[in-house]
Amino acid sequence: MDSSTTIRALAALAQEHRLAAFRLLVQAGEAGLSAGAIAEAVGAPASSMSFHLAQLSHAGLIRQKRQSRSLIYSADYTTMGDLMAYLTENCCSGQGCVPALGCEPQNTDERNAA
C-alpha cells in the first residue's frame, strides 16, 4: 500500500457514519449487509448512506455484490490488513513488535459455537 492509497482510506474513515458503517461491516463478515440495514444500524438517512458507501468503496475498504435486487456490502479484509500493516510497519523501530495482522472473517457458525 502506498501513501496516496492510505490517505484515501483514512479520509474515507474520517467521518462518523462511514467509520460506523465500516466497523459494522467488519463485524458482519463475508455475508455483508444491505445499504438499508447499514443506514438503520448507524442512524444515517438512507439517502446519504449511499454516498458514504460510495466513499468507502472508492477507498477500497468495502466491496459490493448484487443479490437479487439488493446491493450487499462487505468489508474488504485484504485492504484493511494492508492499511493496518502500512500504519504499523515502522513500529518499534522496524522490529515487528506486533503479530502479523491476518484478519479473516470467521464463519458465523464458528462464532456462535464458541
SERO-4910 file (N, C-alpha, C, O; in steps of 0.05 Angstrom, whole numbers):
BEGIN
 pado doro    nc1    nc2    nc3   cac1   cac2   cac3    cc1    cc2    cc3    oc1    oc2    oc3
  Met    A     17    -23      0      0      0      0     18     25      0     38     26     15
  Asp    A     11     44    -16     27     69    -17     13     91     -1     -9     87      8
  Ser    A     27    114      1     16    135     18    -10    147      7    -27    155     22
  Ser    A    -13    149    -20    -37    161    -31    -61    143    -26    -83    153    -20
  Thr    A    -58    117    -27    -79     98    -22    -86     99      8   -110     98     15
  Thr    A    -66    101     25    -70    103     54    -86    128     60   -104    128     76
  Ile    A    -78    150     49    -92    176     54   -121    174     45   -139    184     59
  Arg    A   -126    162     22   -154    159     13   -170    142     32   -193    148     38
  Ala    A   -158    120     42   -172    103     61   -178    117     87   -200    116     98
  Leu    A   -158    131     98   -161    145    123   -181    168    120   -197    173    139
  Ala    A   -181    182     97   -200    203     93   -229    192     92   -247    204    102
  Ala    A   -232    169     80   -258    156     79   -268    149    106   -292    151    112
  Leu    A   -250    141    124   -258    133    151   -261    157    170   -271    154    192
  Ala    A   -253    180    161   -253    204    178   -280    218    178   -281    243    176
  Gln    A   -301    203    180   -328    213    182   -345    194    199   -342    169    195
  Glu    A   -361    204    217   -375    188    236   -391    165    225   -387    142    233
  His    A   -408    170    205   -425    149    194   -408    129    177   -415    105    178
  Arg    A   -388    138    163   -372    120    148   -355    101    166   -353     77    161
  Leu    A   -344    113    187   -329     96    206   -347     76    219   -340     52    221
  Ala    A   -371     84    227   -390     65    240   -399     44    220   -401     20    227
  Ala    A   -403     51    195   -411     32    174   -389     12    169   -394    -12    167
  Phe    A   -364     21    167   -342      3    162   -339    -16    186   -335    -40    181
  Arg    A   -340     -6    210   -337    -24    233   -360    -45    234   -355    -68    241
  Leu    A   -384    -36    227   -406    -55    225   -402    -76    204   -408   -100    209
  Leu    A   -391    -68    181   -386    -88    160   -363   -107    168   -364   -130    160
  Val    A   -344    -98    182   -323   -115    192   -335   -136    210   -328   -160    209
  Gln    A   -354   -128    227   -367   -147    245   -385   -166    230   -388   -189    238
  Ala    A   -398   -157    208   -417   -173    193   -403   -196    178   -416   -216    172
  Gly    A   -378   -193    172   -364   -214    158   -370   -215    129   -380   -196    117
  Glu    A   -364   -238    116   -368   -241     88   -397   -239     79   -403   -231     56
  Ala    A   -416   -245     96   -444   -244     89   -452   -215     82   -470   -211     65
  Gly    A   -440   -196     95   -445   -168     90   -473   -159     98   -488   -174    111
  Leu    A   -480   -135     90   -506   -123     97   -515   -105     74   -500    -96     58
  Ser    A   -542   -101     73   -553    -83     52   -549    -54     62   -544    -49     85
  Ala    A   -550    -36     43   -548     -8     49   -569      1     69   -563     17     88
  Gly    A   -593     -8     66   -614     -1     85   -609    -10    113   -614      4    132
  Ala    A   -599    -35    116   -592    -46    142   -569    -30    155   -569    -25    179
  Ile    A   -550    -22    139   -527     -7    149   -537     21    158   -531     30    180
  Ala    A   -553     34    141   -564     61    148   -580     60    174   -577     77    191
  Glu    A   -596     39    177   -612     37    201   -595     32    226   -599     45    247
  Ala    A   -575     15    223   -557      9    246   -541     32    255   -536     35    279
  Val    A   -531     49    236   -514     72    244   -530     97    247   -519    118    255
  Gly    A   -556     97    242   -572    120    246   -568    142    226   -570    166    232
  Ala    A   -563    134    201   -559    153    179   -582    152    160   -594    130    156
  Pro    A   -590    174    148   -611    173    128   -602    156    104   -579    157     96
  Ala    A   -620    140     94   -614    122     72   -603    137     48   -585    127     34
  Ser    A   -613    161     43   -604    177     20   -574    184     23   -560    184      2
  Ser    A   -565    190     46   -537    197     49   -519    172     53   -495    173     48
  Met    A   -531    150     61   -515    125     65   -503    116     38   -480    106     38
  Ser    A   -517    119     16   -506    112    -10   -481    128    -16   -461    116    -26
  Phe    A   -481    153     -9   -457    170    -13   -434    160      4   -411    157     -5
  His    A   -440    154     29   -419    144     48   -408    117     38   -383    113     39
  Leu    A   -425    100     29   -416     74     20   -399     76     -5   -380     62     -9
  Ala    A   -406     95    -22   -390    100    -47   -362    110    -39   -343    102    -52
  Gln    A   -360    127    -19   -334    136    -10   -317    113      1   -293    112     -5
  Leu    A   -329     96     17   -314     73     27   -306     54      5   -284     42      5
  Ser    A   -323     51    -15   -318     33    -38   -295     45    -55   -277     31    -63
  His    A   -296     71    -60   -275     85    -75   -248     82    -61   -227     80    -75
  Ala    A   -248     81    -35   -223     78    -20   -214     49    -19   -192     43     -9
  Gly    A   -230     31    -29   -223      3    -30   -228    -12     -4   -219    -35     -1
  Leu    A   -242      1     15   -246    -11     41   -270    -31     42   -271    -48     59
  Ile    A   -288    -28     23   -311    -46     22   -316    -55     -7   -306    -43    -26
  Arg    A   -331    -77     -9   -339    -87    -35   -369    -89    -36   -382    -89    -15
  Gln    A   -380    -90    -60   -409    -93    -62   -414   -116    -82   -399   -120   -101
  Lys    A   -436   -130    -77   -445   -151    -95   -475   -149    -97   -488   -141    -78
  Arg    A   -485   -157   -120   -514   -157   -124   -525   -183   -115   -515   -205   -123
  Gln    A   -546   -182    -99   -561   -205    -90   -590   -200    -97   -604   -185    -83
  Ser    A   -599   -212   -118   -626   -207   -128   -629   -177   -135   -615   -168   -153
  Arg    A   -646   -163   -121   -650   -134   -126   -634   -116   -108   -635    -92   -110
  Ser    A   -620   -128    -89   -605   -112    -69   -575   -112    -74   -564   -131    -85
  Leu    A   -562    -91    -65   -533    -90    -64   -525    -97    -36   -535    -85    -17
  Ile    A   -507   -116    -33   -497   -124     -7   -468   -115     -5   -452   -119    -23
  Tyr    A   -462   -102     17   -436    -91     22   -421   -107     43   -433   -117     62
  Ser    A   -395   -111     39   -379   -125     58   -351   -111     59   -343    -98     41
  Ala    A   -338   -115     82   -312   -104     86   -292   -118     68   -294   -142     63
  Asp    A   -272   -104     58   -250   -116     43   -228   -120     63   -213   -102     69
  Tyr    A   -225   -145     73   -206   -151     94   -177   -149     84   -159   -143    100
  Thr    A   -172   -153     59   -145   -150     48   -136   -121     50   -114   -116     60
  Thr    A   -153   -103     41   -147    -75     43   -144    -66     72   -125    -51     78
  Met    A   -162    -75     89   -160    -68    117   -133    -78    129   -120    -63    143
  Gly    A   -125   -102    122   -100   -113    132    -76    -97    121    -57    -92    135
  Asp    A    -77    -90     95    -56    -74     83    -54    -47     96    -31    -37    100
  Leu    A    -76    -35    102    -76     -9    116    -63    -11    143    -47      5    151
  Met    A    -71    -31    158    -60    -35    185    -30    -40    183    -15    -30    199
  Ala    A    -22    -56    164      6    -62    161     22    -37    153     44    -33    164
  Tyr    A     11    -21    136     24      4    128     28     22    152     49     34    156
  Leu    A      7     24    168      8     42    192     27     33    213     37     49    229
  Thr    A     32      7    214     49     -4    236     76    -15    226     91    -26    242
  Glu    A     82    -11    200    107    -24    190    132    -13    203    152    -27    204
  Asn    A    132     11    214    156     21    227    154     21    257    168     35    271
  Cys    A    135      6    267    130      4    296    155     -8    309    168    -25    298
  Cys    A    162      2    332    184     -9    348    210     -9    332    225    -29    332
  Ser    A    216     12    318    240     15    302    243     -7    281    265    -15    274
  Gly    A    220    -15    270    220    -35    249    225    -64    259    231    -81    243
  Gln    A    224    -68    285    229    -95    296    206   -114    295    208   -137    303
  Gly    A    183   -105    285    160   -123    283    149   -131    310    145   -155    315
  Cys    A    143   -112    326    134   -118    353    105   -127    355     96   -137    376
  Val    A     90   -123    334     62   -133    334     60   -158    318     74   -161    298
  Pro    A     42   -176    326     39   -200    310     28   -194    282     16   -173    278
  Ala    A     32   -211    263     22   -207    236     -8   -203    237    -22   -217    251
  Leu    A    -17   -183    222    -45   -176    221    -59   -191    199    -62   -180    177
  Gly    A    -67   -215    204    -80   -231    184   -110   -235    191   -118   -256    199
  Cys    A   -125   -214    188   -153   -214    196   -170   -227    175   -171   -217    152
  Glu    A   -182   -249    182   -200   -262    164   -227   -265    179   -227   -272    202
  Pro    A   -249   -260    165   -274   -262    179   -279   -291    186   -273   -310    171
  Gln    A   -291   -295    210   -298   -322    219   -325   -329    207   -341   -312    202
  Asn    A   -328   -355    203   -354   -365    195   -374   -360    218   -367   -365    242
  Thr    A   -398   -350    212   -417   -344    233   -423   -368    251   -426   -365    275
  Asp    A   -423   -392    239   -428   -416    255   -406   -421    275   -411   -429    298
  Glu    A   -381   -415    267   -358   -418    285   -359   -399    308   -353   -406    331
  Arg    A   -368   -374    303   -370   -354    324   -392   -361    344   -388   -358    368
  Asn    A   -414   -372    334   -436   -379    352   -430   -403    368   -441   -406    390
  Ala    A   -412   -421    358   -405   -445    373   -386   -439    396   -385   -454    415
  Ala    A   -371   -418    394   -351   -411    414   -363   -400    439   -348   -394    458
***
